[in-house]
């Protein structure tokens, strides 16, 4: 039996199983932003609920940019919004 790994959503601050959250990561070596990478990639990451309200709030309050320490393109923000629908 595997241990449940908990992560916190940056928008609602609820602890949830890592498999139930969307992961966005800024890769360490290339500084590229990747949505839902495999667990072997290394870099600065954040977790969001698949709930559209959580994603909208995080985008509105610019929490994605704050946690990743980088400005995000409109194209990337639209991709994240689509995943919540």
Biopython code that builds the backbone (N, CA, C, O; Angstrom):
import numpy as np
from Bio.PDB.StructureBuilder import StructureBuilder

atoms = [
    (1, "UNK", "N", (0.837, -1.182, 0.000)),
    (1, "UNK", "CA", (0.000, 0.000, 0.000)),
    (1, "UNK", "C", (0.883, 1.248, 0.000)),
    (1, "UNK", "O", (1.757, 1.391, 0.855)),
    (2, "UNK", "N", (0.660, 2.145, -0.949)),
    (2, "UNK", "CA", (1.488, 3.340, -1.050)),
    (2, "UNK", "C", (0.966, 4.439, -0.133)),
    (2, "UNK", "O", (-0.223, 4.515, 0.177)),
    (3, "UNK", "N", (1.889, 5.276, 0.284)),
    (3, "UNK", "CA", (1.558, 6.386, 1.164)),
    (3, "UNK", "C", (0.934, 7.517, 0.351)),
    (3, "UNK", "O", (1.393, 7.815, -0.752)),
    (4, "UNK", "N", (-0.104, 8.144, 0.887)),
    (4, "UNK", "CA", (-0.752, 9.255, 0.205)),
    (4, "UNK", "C", (0.108, 10.508, 0.382)),
    (4, "UNK", "O", (0.450, 10.874, 1.507)),
    (5, "UNK", "N", (0.459, 11.166, -0.734)),
    (5, "UNK", "CA", (1.285, 12.361, -0.697)),
    (5, "UNK", "C", (0.377, 13.579, -0.816)),
    (5, "UNK", "O", (-0.352, 13.724, -1.797)),
    (6, "UNK", "N", (0.425, 14.448, 0.183)),
    (6, "UNK", "CA", (-0.437, 15.622, 0.217)),
    (6, "UNK", "C", (0.293, 16.854, -0.281)),
    (6, "UNK", "O", (1.477, 17.047, -0.005)),
    (7, "UNK", "N", (-0.434, 17.690, -1.022)),
    (7, "UNK", "CA", (0.071, 18.977, -1.489)),
    (7, "UNK", "C", (-1.030, 20.007, -1.275)),
    (7, "UNK", "O", (-2.207, 19.658, -1.184)),
    (8, "UNK", "N", (-0.640, 21.288, -1.197)),
    (8, "UNK", "CA", (-1.598, 22.359, -0.934)),
    (8, "UNK", "C", (-1.869, 23.145, -2.212)),
    (8, "UNK", "O", (-0.946, 23.531, -2.930)),
    (9, "UNK", "N", (-3.148, 23.371, -2.480)),
    (9, "UNK", "CA", (-3.565, 24.214, -3.599)),
    (9, "UNK", "C", (-3.191, 25.661, -3.272)),
    (9, "UNK", "O", (-3.457, 26.126, -2.164)),
    (10, "UNK", "N", (-2.578, 26.380, -4.220)),
    (10, "UNK", "CA", (-2.157, 27.754, -3.946)),
    (10, "UNK", "C", (-3.318, 28.729, -3.887)),
    (10, "UNK", "O", (-3.157, 29.859, -3.425)),
    (11, "UNK", "N", (-4.479, 28.307, -4.349)),
    (11, "UNK", "CA", (-5.630, 29.195, -4.372)),
    (11, "UNK", "C", (-6.506, 29.032, -3.131)),
    (11, "UNK", "O", (-6.795, 30.016, -2.450)),
    (12, "UNK", "N", (-6.930, 27.812, -2.830)),
    (12, "UNK", "CA", (-7.844, 27.588, -1.701)),
    (12, "UNK", "C", (-7.131, 27.111, -0.434)),
    (12, "UNK", "O", (-7.750, 27.012, 0.625)),
    (13, "UNK", "N", (-5.843, 26.817, -0.537)),
    (13, "UNK", "CA", (-5.010, 26.376, 0.591)),
    (13, "UNK", "C", (-5.481, 25.081, 1.242)),
    (13, "UNK", "O", (-5.205, 24.847, 2.418)),
    (14, "UNK", "N", (-6.188, 24.238, 0.494)),
    (14, "UNK", "CA", (-6.612, 22.940, 1.025)),
    (14, "UNK", "C", (-5.564, 21.878, 0.696)),
    (14, "UNK", "O", (-5.003, 21.862, -0.400)),
    (15, "UNK", "N", (-5.312, 21.004, 1.650)),
    (15, "UNK", "CA", (-4.419, 19.876, 1.428)),
    (15, "UNK", "C", (-5.188, 18.770, 0.725)),
    (15, "UNK", "O", (-6.265, 18.368, 1.167)),
    (16, "UNK", "N", (-4.622, 18.279, -0.381)),
    (16, "UNK", "CA", (-5.253, 17.211, -1.146)),
    (16, "UNK", "C", (-4.187, 16.248, -1.621)),
    (16, "UNK", "O", (-2.995, 16.552, -1.597)),
    (17, "UNK", "N", (-4.632, 15.088, -2.049)),
    (17, "UNK", "CA", (-3.718, 14.113, -2.619)),
    (17, "UNK", "C", (-3.089, 14.703, -3.882)),
    (17, "UNK", "O", (-3.767, 15.361, -4.672)),
    (18, "UNK", "N", (-1.817, 14.469, -4.063)),
    (18, "UNK", "CA", (-1.086, 15.031, -5.198)),
    (18, "UNK", "C", (-1.703, 14.643, -6.541)),
    (18, "UNK", "O", (-1.666, 15.428, -7.489)),
    (19, "UNK", "N", (-2.266, 13.448, -6.626)),
    (19, "UNK", "CA", (-2.873, 12.974, -7.875)),
    (19, "UNK", "C", (-4.144, 13.748, -8.229)),
    (19, "UNK", "O", (-4.574, 13.722, -9.382)),
    (20, "UNK", "N", (-4.749, 14.433, -7.263)),
    (20, "UNK", "CA", (-5.990, 15.164, -7.487)),
    (20, "UNK", "C", (-5.755, 16.634, -7.867)),
    (20, "UNK", "O", (-6.714, 17.382, -8.057)),
    (21, "UNK", "N", (-4.499, 17.044, -7.976)),
    (21, "UNK", "CA", (-4.172, 18.436, -8.249)),
    (21, "UNK", "C", (-3.426, 18.592, -9.565)),
    (21, "UNK", "O", (-2.747, 17.674, -10.023)),
    (22, "UNK", "N", (-3.562, 19.756, -10.159)),
    (22, "UNK", "CA", (-2.847, 20.133, -11.370)),
    (22, "UNK", "C", (-1.496, 20.693, -10.953)),
    (22, "UNK", "O", (-1.423, 21.565, -10.087)),
    (23, "UNK", "N", (-0.430, 20.199, -11.563)),
    (23, "UNK", "CA", (0.914, 20.661, -11.235)),
    (23, "UNK", "C", (1.439, 21.520, -12.377)),
    (23, "UNK", "O", (1.376, 21.132, -13.544)),
    (24, "UNK", "N", (1.955, 22.690, -12.025)),
    (24, "UNK", "CA", (2.604, 23.581, -12.975)),
    (24, "UNK", "C", (4.027, 23.775, -12.473)),
    (24, "UNK", "O", (4.239, 24.067, -11.296)),
    (25, "UNK", "N", (5.000, 23.612, -13.360)),
    (25, "UNK", "CA", (6.393, 23.652, -12.936)),
    (25, "UNK", "C", (7.225, 24.525, -13.866)),
    (25, "UNK", "O", (7.018, 24.538, -15.079)),
    (26, "UNK", "N", (8.172, 25.256, -13.275)),
    (26, "UNK", "CA", (9.194, 25.975, -14.039)),
    (26, "UNK", "C", (10.446, 25.121, -13.945)),
    (26, "UNK", "O", (11.042, 24.995, -12.875)),
    (27, "UNK", "N", (10.843, 24.535, -15.068)),
    (27, "UNK", "CA", (11.974, 23.615, -15.078)),
    (27, "UNK", "C", (13.255, 24.316, -14.643)),
    (27, "UNK", "O", (13.487, 25.477, -14.978)),
    (28, "UNK", "N", (14.076, 23.597, -13.894)),
    (28, "UNK", "CA", (15.287, 24.155, -13.317)),
    (28, "UNK", "C", (16.313, 24.549, -14.379)),
    (28, "UNK", "O", (16.888, 25.636, -14.316)),
    (29, "UNK", "N", (16.538, 23.673, -15.345)),
    (29, "UNK", "CA", (17.611, 23.918, -16.308)),
    (29, "UNK", "C", (17.228, 24.880, -17.431)),
    (29, "UNK", "O", (18.051, 25.703, -17.831)),
    (30, "UNK", "N", (15.999, 24.799, -17.951)),
    (30, "UNK", "CA", (15.613, 25.618, -19.104)),
    (30, "UNK", "C", (14.672, 26.769, -18.755)),
    (30, "UNK", "O", (14.407, 27.618, -19.606)),
    (31, "UNK", "N", (14.161, 26.817, -17.525)),
    (31, "UNK", "CA", (13.197, 27.828, -17.066)),
    (31, "UNK", "C", (11.912, 27.822, -17.888)),
    (31, "UNK", "O", (11.180, 28.812, -17.909)),
    (32, "UNK", "N", (11.639, 26.712, -18.562)),
    (32, "UNK", "CA", (10.409, 26.543, -19.333)),
    (32, "UNK", "C", (9.268, 26.192, -18.385)),
    (32, "UNK", "O", (9.472, 25.466, -17.412)),
    (33, "UNK", "N", (8.062, 26.705, -18.660)),
    (33, "UNK", "CA", (6.883, 26.397, -17.849)),
    (33, "UNK", "C", (6.177, 25.199, -18.466)),
    (33, "UNK", "O", (5.883, 25.193, -19.662)),
    (34, "UNK", "N", (5.904, 24.178, -17.647)),
    (34, "UNK", "CA", (5.275, 22.947, -18.110)),
    (34, "UNK", "C", (4.064, 22.666, -17.227)),
    (34, "UNK", "O", (4.116, 22.829, -16.008)),
    (35, "UNK", "N", (2.971, 22.240, -17.863)),
    (35, "UNK", "CA", (1.749, 21.895, -17.130)),
    (35, "UNK", "C", (1.666, 20.381, -16.982)),
    (35, "UNK", "O", (1.819, 19.652, -17.962)),
    (36, "UNK", "N", (1.429, 19.911, -15.779)),
    (36, "UNK", "CA", (1.300, 18.485, -15.459)),
    (36, "UNK", "C", (2.433, 17.625, -16.004)),
    (36, "UNK", "O", (2.190, 16.697, -16.776)),
    (37, "UNK", "N", (3.653, 17.923, -15.614)),
    (37, "UNK", "CA", (4.778, 17.093, -16.070)),
    (37, "UNK", "C", (4.820, 15.783, -15.303)),
    (37, "UNK", "O", (4.065, 15.588, -14.351)),
    (38, "UNK", "N", (5.698, 14.890, -15.718)),
    (38, "UNK", "CA", (5.859, 13.662, -14.943)),
    (38, "UNK", "C", (6.566, 14.010, -13.635)),
    (38, "UNK", "O", (7.136, 15.093, -13.504)),
    (39, "UNK", "N", (6.529, 13.117, -12.694)),
    (39, "UNK", "CA", (7.056, 13.413, -11.364)),
    (39, "UNK", "C", (8.578, 13.418, -11.306)),
    (39, "UNK", "O", (9.148, 13.716, -10.256)),
    (40, "UNK", "N", (9.236, 13.100, -12.388)),
    (40, "UNK", "CA", (10.703, 13.053, -12.395)),
    (40, "UNK", "C", (11.332, 14.390, -12.739)),
    (40, "UNK", "O", (12.542, 14.552, -12.585)),
    (41, "UNK", "N", (10.536, 15.366, -13.206)),
    (41, "UNK", "CA", (11.099, 16.655, -13.585)),
    (41, "UNK", "C", (11.327, 17.518, -12.350)),
    (41, "UNK", "O", (10.539, 17.491, -11.405)),
    (42, "UNK", "N", (12.413, 18.283, -12.370)),
    (42, "UNK", "CA", (12.845, 19.049, -11.214)),
    (42, "UNK", "C", (12.725, 20.540, -11.487)),
    (42, "UNK", "O", (13.090, 21.011, -12.564)),
    (43, "UNK", "N", (12.218, 21.274, -10.523)),
    (43, "UNK", "CA", (12.126, 22.722, -10.652)),
    (43, "UNK", "C", (11.150, 23.290, -9.643)),
    (43, "UNK", "O", (10.680, 22.580, -8.755)),
    (44, "UNK", "N", (10.846, 24.568, -9.779)),
    (44, "UNK", "CA", (9.899, 25.247, -8.895)),
    (44, "UNK", "C", (8.495, 24.918, -9.362)),
    (44, "UNK", "O", (8.148, 25.157, -10.518)),
    (45, "UNK", "N", (7.690, 24.375, -8.473)),
    (45, "UNK", "CA", (6.353, 23.954, -8.894)),
    (45, "UNK", "C", (5.276, 24.482, -7.952)),
    (45, "UNK", "O", (5.543, 24.900, -6.825)),
    (46, "UNK", "N", (4.052, 24.445, -8.461)),
    (46, "UNK", "CA", (2.885, 24.812, -7.682)),
    (46, "UNK", "C", (1.769, 23.843, -8.029)),
    (46, "UNK", "O", (1.806, 23.175, -9.062)),
    (47, "UNK", "N", (0.782, 23.776, -7.159)),
    (47, "UNK", "CA", (-0.349, 22.877, -7.344)),
    (47, "UNK", "C", (-1.648, 23.672, -7.281)),
    (47, "UNK", "O", (-1.800, 24.592, -6.478)),
    (48, "UNK", "N", (-2.586, 23.287, -8.158)),
    (48, "UNK", "CA", (-3.908, 23.907, -8.217)),
    (48, "UNK", "C", (-4.977, 22.828, -8.265)),
    (48, "UNK", "O", (-4.766, 21.762, -8.843)),
    (49, "UNK", "N", (-6.123, 23.104, -7.659)),
    (49, "UNK", "CA", (-7.274, 22.216, -7.804)),
    (49, "UNK", "C", (-7.748, 22.279, -9.261)),
    (49, "UNK", "O", (-7.508, 23.267, -9.955)),
    (50, "UNK", "N", (-8.409, 21.236, -9.706)),
    (50, "UNK", "CA", (-9.007, 21.258, -11.035)),
    (50, "UNK", "C", (-10.305, 22.064, -11.035)),
    (50, "UNK", "O", (-10.991, 22.128, -12.055)),
    (51, "UNK", "N", (-10.642, 22.666, -9.929)),
    (51, "UNK", "CA", (-11.830, 23.493, -9.764)),
    (51, "UNK", "C", (-11.627, 24.819, -10.510)),
    (51, "UNK", "O", (-10.609, 25.485, -10.320)),
    (52, "UNK", "N", (-12.578, 25.199, -11.345)),
    (52, "UNK", "CA", (-12.426, 26.430, -12.135)),
    (52, "UNK", "C", (-12.378, 27.677, -11.250)),
    (52, "UNK", "O", (-11.720, 28.655, -11.607)),
    (53, "UNK", "N", (-13.060, 27.660, -10.106)),
    (53, "UNK", "CA", (-13.018, 28.811, -9.201)),
    (53, "UNK", "C", (-11.615, 29.024, -8.645)),
    (53, "UNK", "O", (-11.146, 30.159, -8.550)),
    (54, "UNK", "N", (-10.951, 27.940, -8.279)),
    (54, "UNK", "CA", (-9.584, 28.035, -7.756)),
    (54, "UNK", "C", (-8.634, 28.587, -8.818)),
    (54, "UNK", "O", (-7.794, 29.438, -8.526)),
    (55, "UNK", "N", (-8.770, 28.107, -10.029)),
    (55, "UNK", "CA", (-7.887, 28.546, -11.105)),
    (55, "UNK", "C", (-8.141, 30.014, -11.438)),
    (55, "UNK", "O", (-7.194, 30.775, -11.638)),
    (56, "UNK", "N", (-9.407, 30.417, -11.500)),
    (56, "UNK", "CA", (-9.734, 31.814, -11.790)),
    (56, "UNK", "C", (-9.180, 32.751, -10.714)),
    (56, "UNK", "O", (-8.651, 33.818, -11.027)),
    (57, "UNK", "N", (-9.304, 32.350, -9.449)),
    (57, "UNK", "CA", (-8.801, 33.173, -8.356)),
    (57, "UNK", "C", (-7.278, 33.285, -8.403)),
    (57, "UNK", "O", (-6.729, 34.363, -8.179)),
    (58, "UNK", "N", (-6.599, 32.188, -8.692)),
    (58, "UNK", "CA", (-5.135, 32.200, -8.776)),
    (58, "UNK", "C", (-4.657, 33.095, -9.915)),
    (58, "UNK", "O", (-3.655, 33.796, -9.774)),
    (59, "UNK", "N", (-5.366, 33.076, -11.040)),
    (59, "UNK", "CA", (-4.999, 33.916, -12.178)),
    (59, "UNK", "C", (-5.288, 35.388, -11.866)),
    (59, "UNK", "O", (-4.476, 36.263, -12.167)),
    (60, "UNK", "N", (-6.437, 35.650, -11.266)),
    (60, "UNK", "CA", (-6.829, 37.024, -10.951)),
    (60, "UNK", "C", (-5.849, 37.677, -9.976)),
    (60, "UNK", "O", (-5.486, 38.841, -10.144)),
    (61, "UNK", "N", (-5.423, 36.929, -8.960)),
    (61, "UNK", "CA", (-4.526, 37.473, -7.939)),
    (61, "UNK", "C", (-3.047, 37.285, -8.289)),
    (61, "UNK", "O", (-2.172, 37.575, -7.473)),
    (62, "UNK", "N", (-2.769, 36.796, -9.513)),
    (62, "UNK", "CA", (-1.411, 36.598, -10.025)),
    (62, "UNK", "C", (-0.565, 35.699, -9.124)),
    (62, "UNK", "O", (0.632, 35.928, -8.951)),
    (63, "UNK", "N", (-1.192, 34.686, -8.559)),
    (63, "UNK", "CA", (-0.469, 33.753, -7.698)),
    (63, "UNK", "C", (0.453, 32.835, -8.494)),
    (63, "UNK", "O", (1.486, 32.397, -7.987)),
    (64, "UNK", "N", (0.080, 32.542, -9.742)),
    (64, "UNK", "CA", (0.939, 31.698, -10.581)),
    (64, "UNK", "C", (2.283, 32.385, -10.799)),
    (64, "UNK", "O", (3.334, 31.759, -10.655)),
    (65, "UNK", "N", (2.252, 33.666, -11.143)),
    (65, "UNK", "CA", (3.479, 34.407, -11.375)),
    (65, "UNK", "C", (4.307, 34.524, -10.094)),
    (65, "UNK", "O", (5.534, 34.426, -10.127)),
    (66, "UNK", "N", (3.626, 34.735, -8.973)),
    (66, "UNK", "CA", (4.318, 34.891, -7.696)),
    (66, "UNK", "C", (5.051, 33.609, -7.302)),
    (66, "UNK", "O", (6.218, 33.657, -6.912)),
    (67, "UNK", "N", (4.373, 32.465, -7.401)),
    (67, "UNK", "CA", (4.973, 31.211, -6.969)),
    (67, "UNK", "C", (6.065, 30.725, -7.924)),
    (67, "UNK", "O", (7.050, 30.127, -7.491)),
    (68, "UNK", "N", (5.889, 30.984, -9.223)),
    (68, "UNK", "CA", (6.887, 30.542, -10.204)),
    (68, "UNK", "C", (7.990, 31.576, -10.413)),
    (68, "UNK", "O", (9.001, 31.289, -11.054)),
    (69, "UNK", "N", (7.794, 32.781, -9.871)),
    (69, "UNK", "CA", (8.757, 33.867, -9.999)),
    (69, "UNK", "C", (9.071, 34.177, -11.461)),
    (69, "UNK", "O", (10.229, 34.344, -11.844)),
    (70, "UNK", "N", (8.019, 34.248, -12.260)),
    (70, "UNK", "CA", (8.172, 34.526, -13.684)),
    (70, "UNK", "C", (6.832, 34.956, -14.261)),
    (70, "UNK", "O", (5.787, 34.474, -13.826)),
    (71, "UNK", "N", (6.853, 35.858, -15.237)),
    (71, "UNK", "CA", (5.634, 36.254, -15.930)),
    (71, "UNK", "C", (5.189, 35.124, -16.855)),
    (71, "UNK", "O", (6.022, 34.432, -17.442)),
    (72, "UNK", "N", (3.884, 34.941, -16.983)),
    (72, "UNK", "CA", (3.342, 33.880, -17.828)),
    (72, "UNK", "C", (2.695, 34.483, -19.060)),
    (72, "UNK", "O", (2.124, 35.572, -19.009)),
    (73, "UNK", "N", (2.790, 33.757, -20.177)),
    (73, "UNK", "CA", (2.173, 34.225, -21.414)),
    (73, "UNK", "C", (0.661, 33.991, -21.358)),
    (73, "UNK", "O", (0.177, 33.148, -20.603)),
    (74, "UNK", "N", (-0.061, 34.745, -22.161)),
    (74, "UNK", "CA", (-1.518, 34.581, -22.241)),
    (74, "UNK", "C", (-1.873, 33.177, -22.735)),
    (74, "UNK", "O", (-2.863, 32.591, -22.297)),
    (75, "UNK", "N", (-1.069, 32.647, -23.639)),
    (75, "UNK", "CA", (-1.313, 31.303, -24.181)),
    (75, "UNK", "C", (-1.266, 30.251, -23.076)),
    (75, "UNK", "O", (-2.104, 29.350, -23.031)),
    (76, "UNK", "N", (-0.293, 30.370, -22.197)),
    (76, "UNK", "CA", (-0.156, 29.420, -21.091)),
    (76, "UNK", "C", (-1.319, 29.562, -20.107)),
    (76, "UNK", "O", (-1.830, 28.558, -19.609)),
    (77, "UNK", "N", (-1.733, 30.771, -19.828)),
    (77, "UNK", "CA", (-2.864, 30.996, -18.923)),
    (77, "UNK", "C", (-4.141, 30.408, -19.506)),
    (77, "UNK", "O", (-4.945, 29.831, -18.774)),
    (78, "UNK", "N", (-4.337, 30.544, -20.810)),
    (78, "UNK", "CA", (-5.508, 29.953, -21.463)),
    (78, "UNK", "C", (-5.478, 28.433, -21.392)),
    (78, "UNK", "O", (-6.523, 27.808, -21.215)),
    (79, "UNK", "N", (-4.305, 27.827, -21.526)),
    (79, "UNK", "CA", (-4.181, 26.362, -21.411)),
    (79, "UNK", "C", (-4.605, 25.899, -20.020)),
    (79, "UNK", "O", (-5.306, 24.898, -19.875)),
    (80, "UNK", "N", (-4.171, 26.636, -19.004)),
    (80, "UNK", "CA", (-4.513, 26.278, -17.621)),
    (80, "UNK", "C", (-6.021, 26.413, -17.400)),
    (80, "UNK", "O", (-6.629, 25.564, -16.748)),
    (81, "UNK", "N", (-6.625, 27.475, -17.940)),
    (81, "UNK", "CA", (-8.082, 27.659, -17.820)),
    (81, "UNK", "C", (-8.848, 26.521, -18.481)),
    (81, "UNK", "O", (-9.853, 26.056, -17.944)),
    (82, "UNK", "N", (-8.381, 26.069, -19.643)),
    (82, "UNK", "CA", (-9.062, 24.974, -20.364)),
    (82, "UNK", "C", (-9.050, 23.684, -19.574)),
    (82, "UNK", "O", (-10.007, 22.913, -19.641)),
    (83, "UNK", "N", (-7.983, 23.431, -18.822)),
    (83, "UNK", "CA", (-7.899, 22.188, -18.058)),
    (83, "UNK", "C", (-8.948, 22.133, -16.950)),
    (83, "UNK", "O", (-9.328, 21.046, -16.516)),
    (84, "UNK", "N", (-9.413, 23.275, -16.493)),
    (84, "UNK", "CA", (-10.412, 23.304, -15.419)),
    (84, "UNK", "C", (-11.817, 23.025, -15.935)),
    (84, "UNK", "O", (-12.697, 22.662, -15.155)),
    (85, "UNK", "N", (-12.038, 23.186, -17.218)),
    (85, "UNK", "CA", (-13.375, 23.015, -17.772)),
    (85, "UNK", "C", (-13.716, 21.574, -18.031)),
    (85, "UNK", "O", (-14.814, 21.274, -18.500)),
]
sb = StructureBuilder()
sb.init_structure("model")
sb.init_model(0)
sb.init_chain("A")
sb.init_seg("    ")
for serial, (resi, resn, name, xyz) in enumerate(atoms, 1):
    if name == "N":
        sb.init_residue(resn, " ", resi, " ")
    sb.init_atom(name, np.array(xyz, "f"), 0.0, 1.0, " ", f" {name:<3s}", serial, name[0])
structure = sb.get_structure()
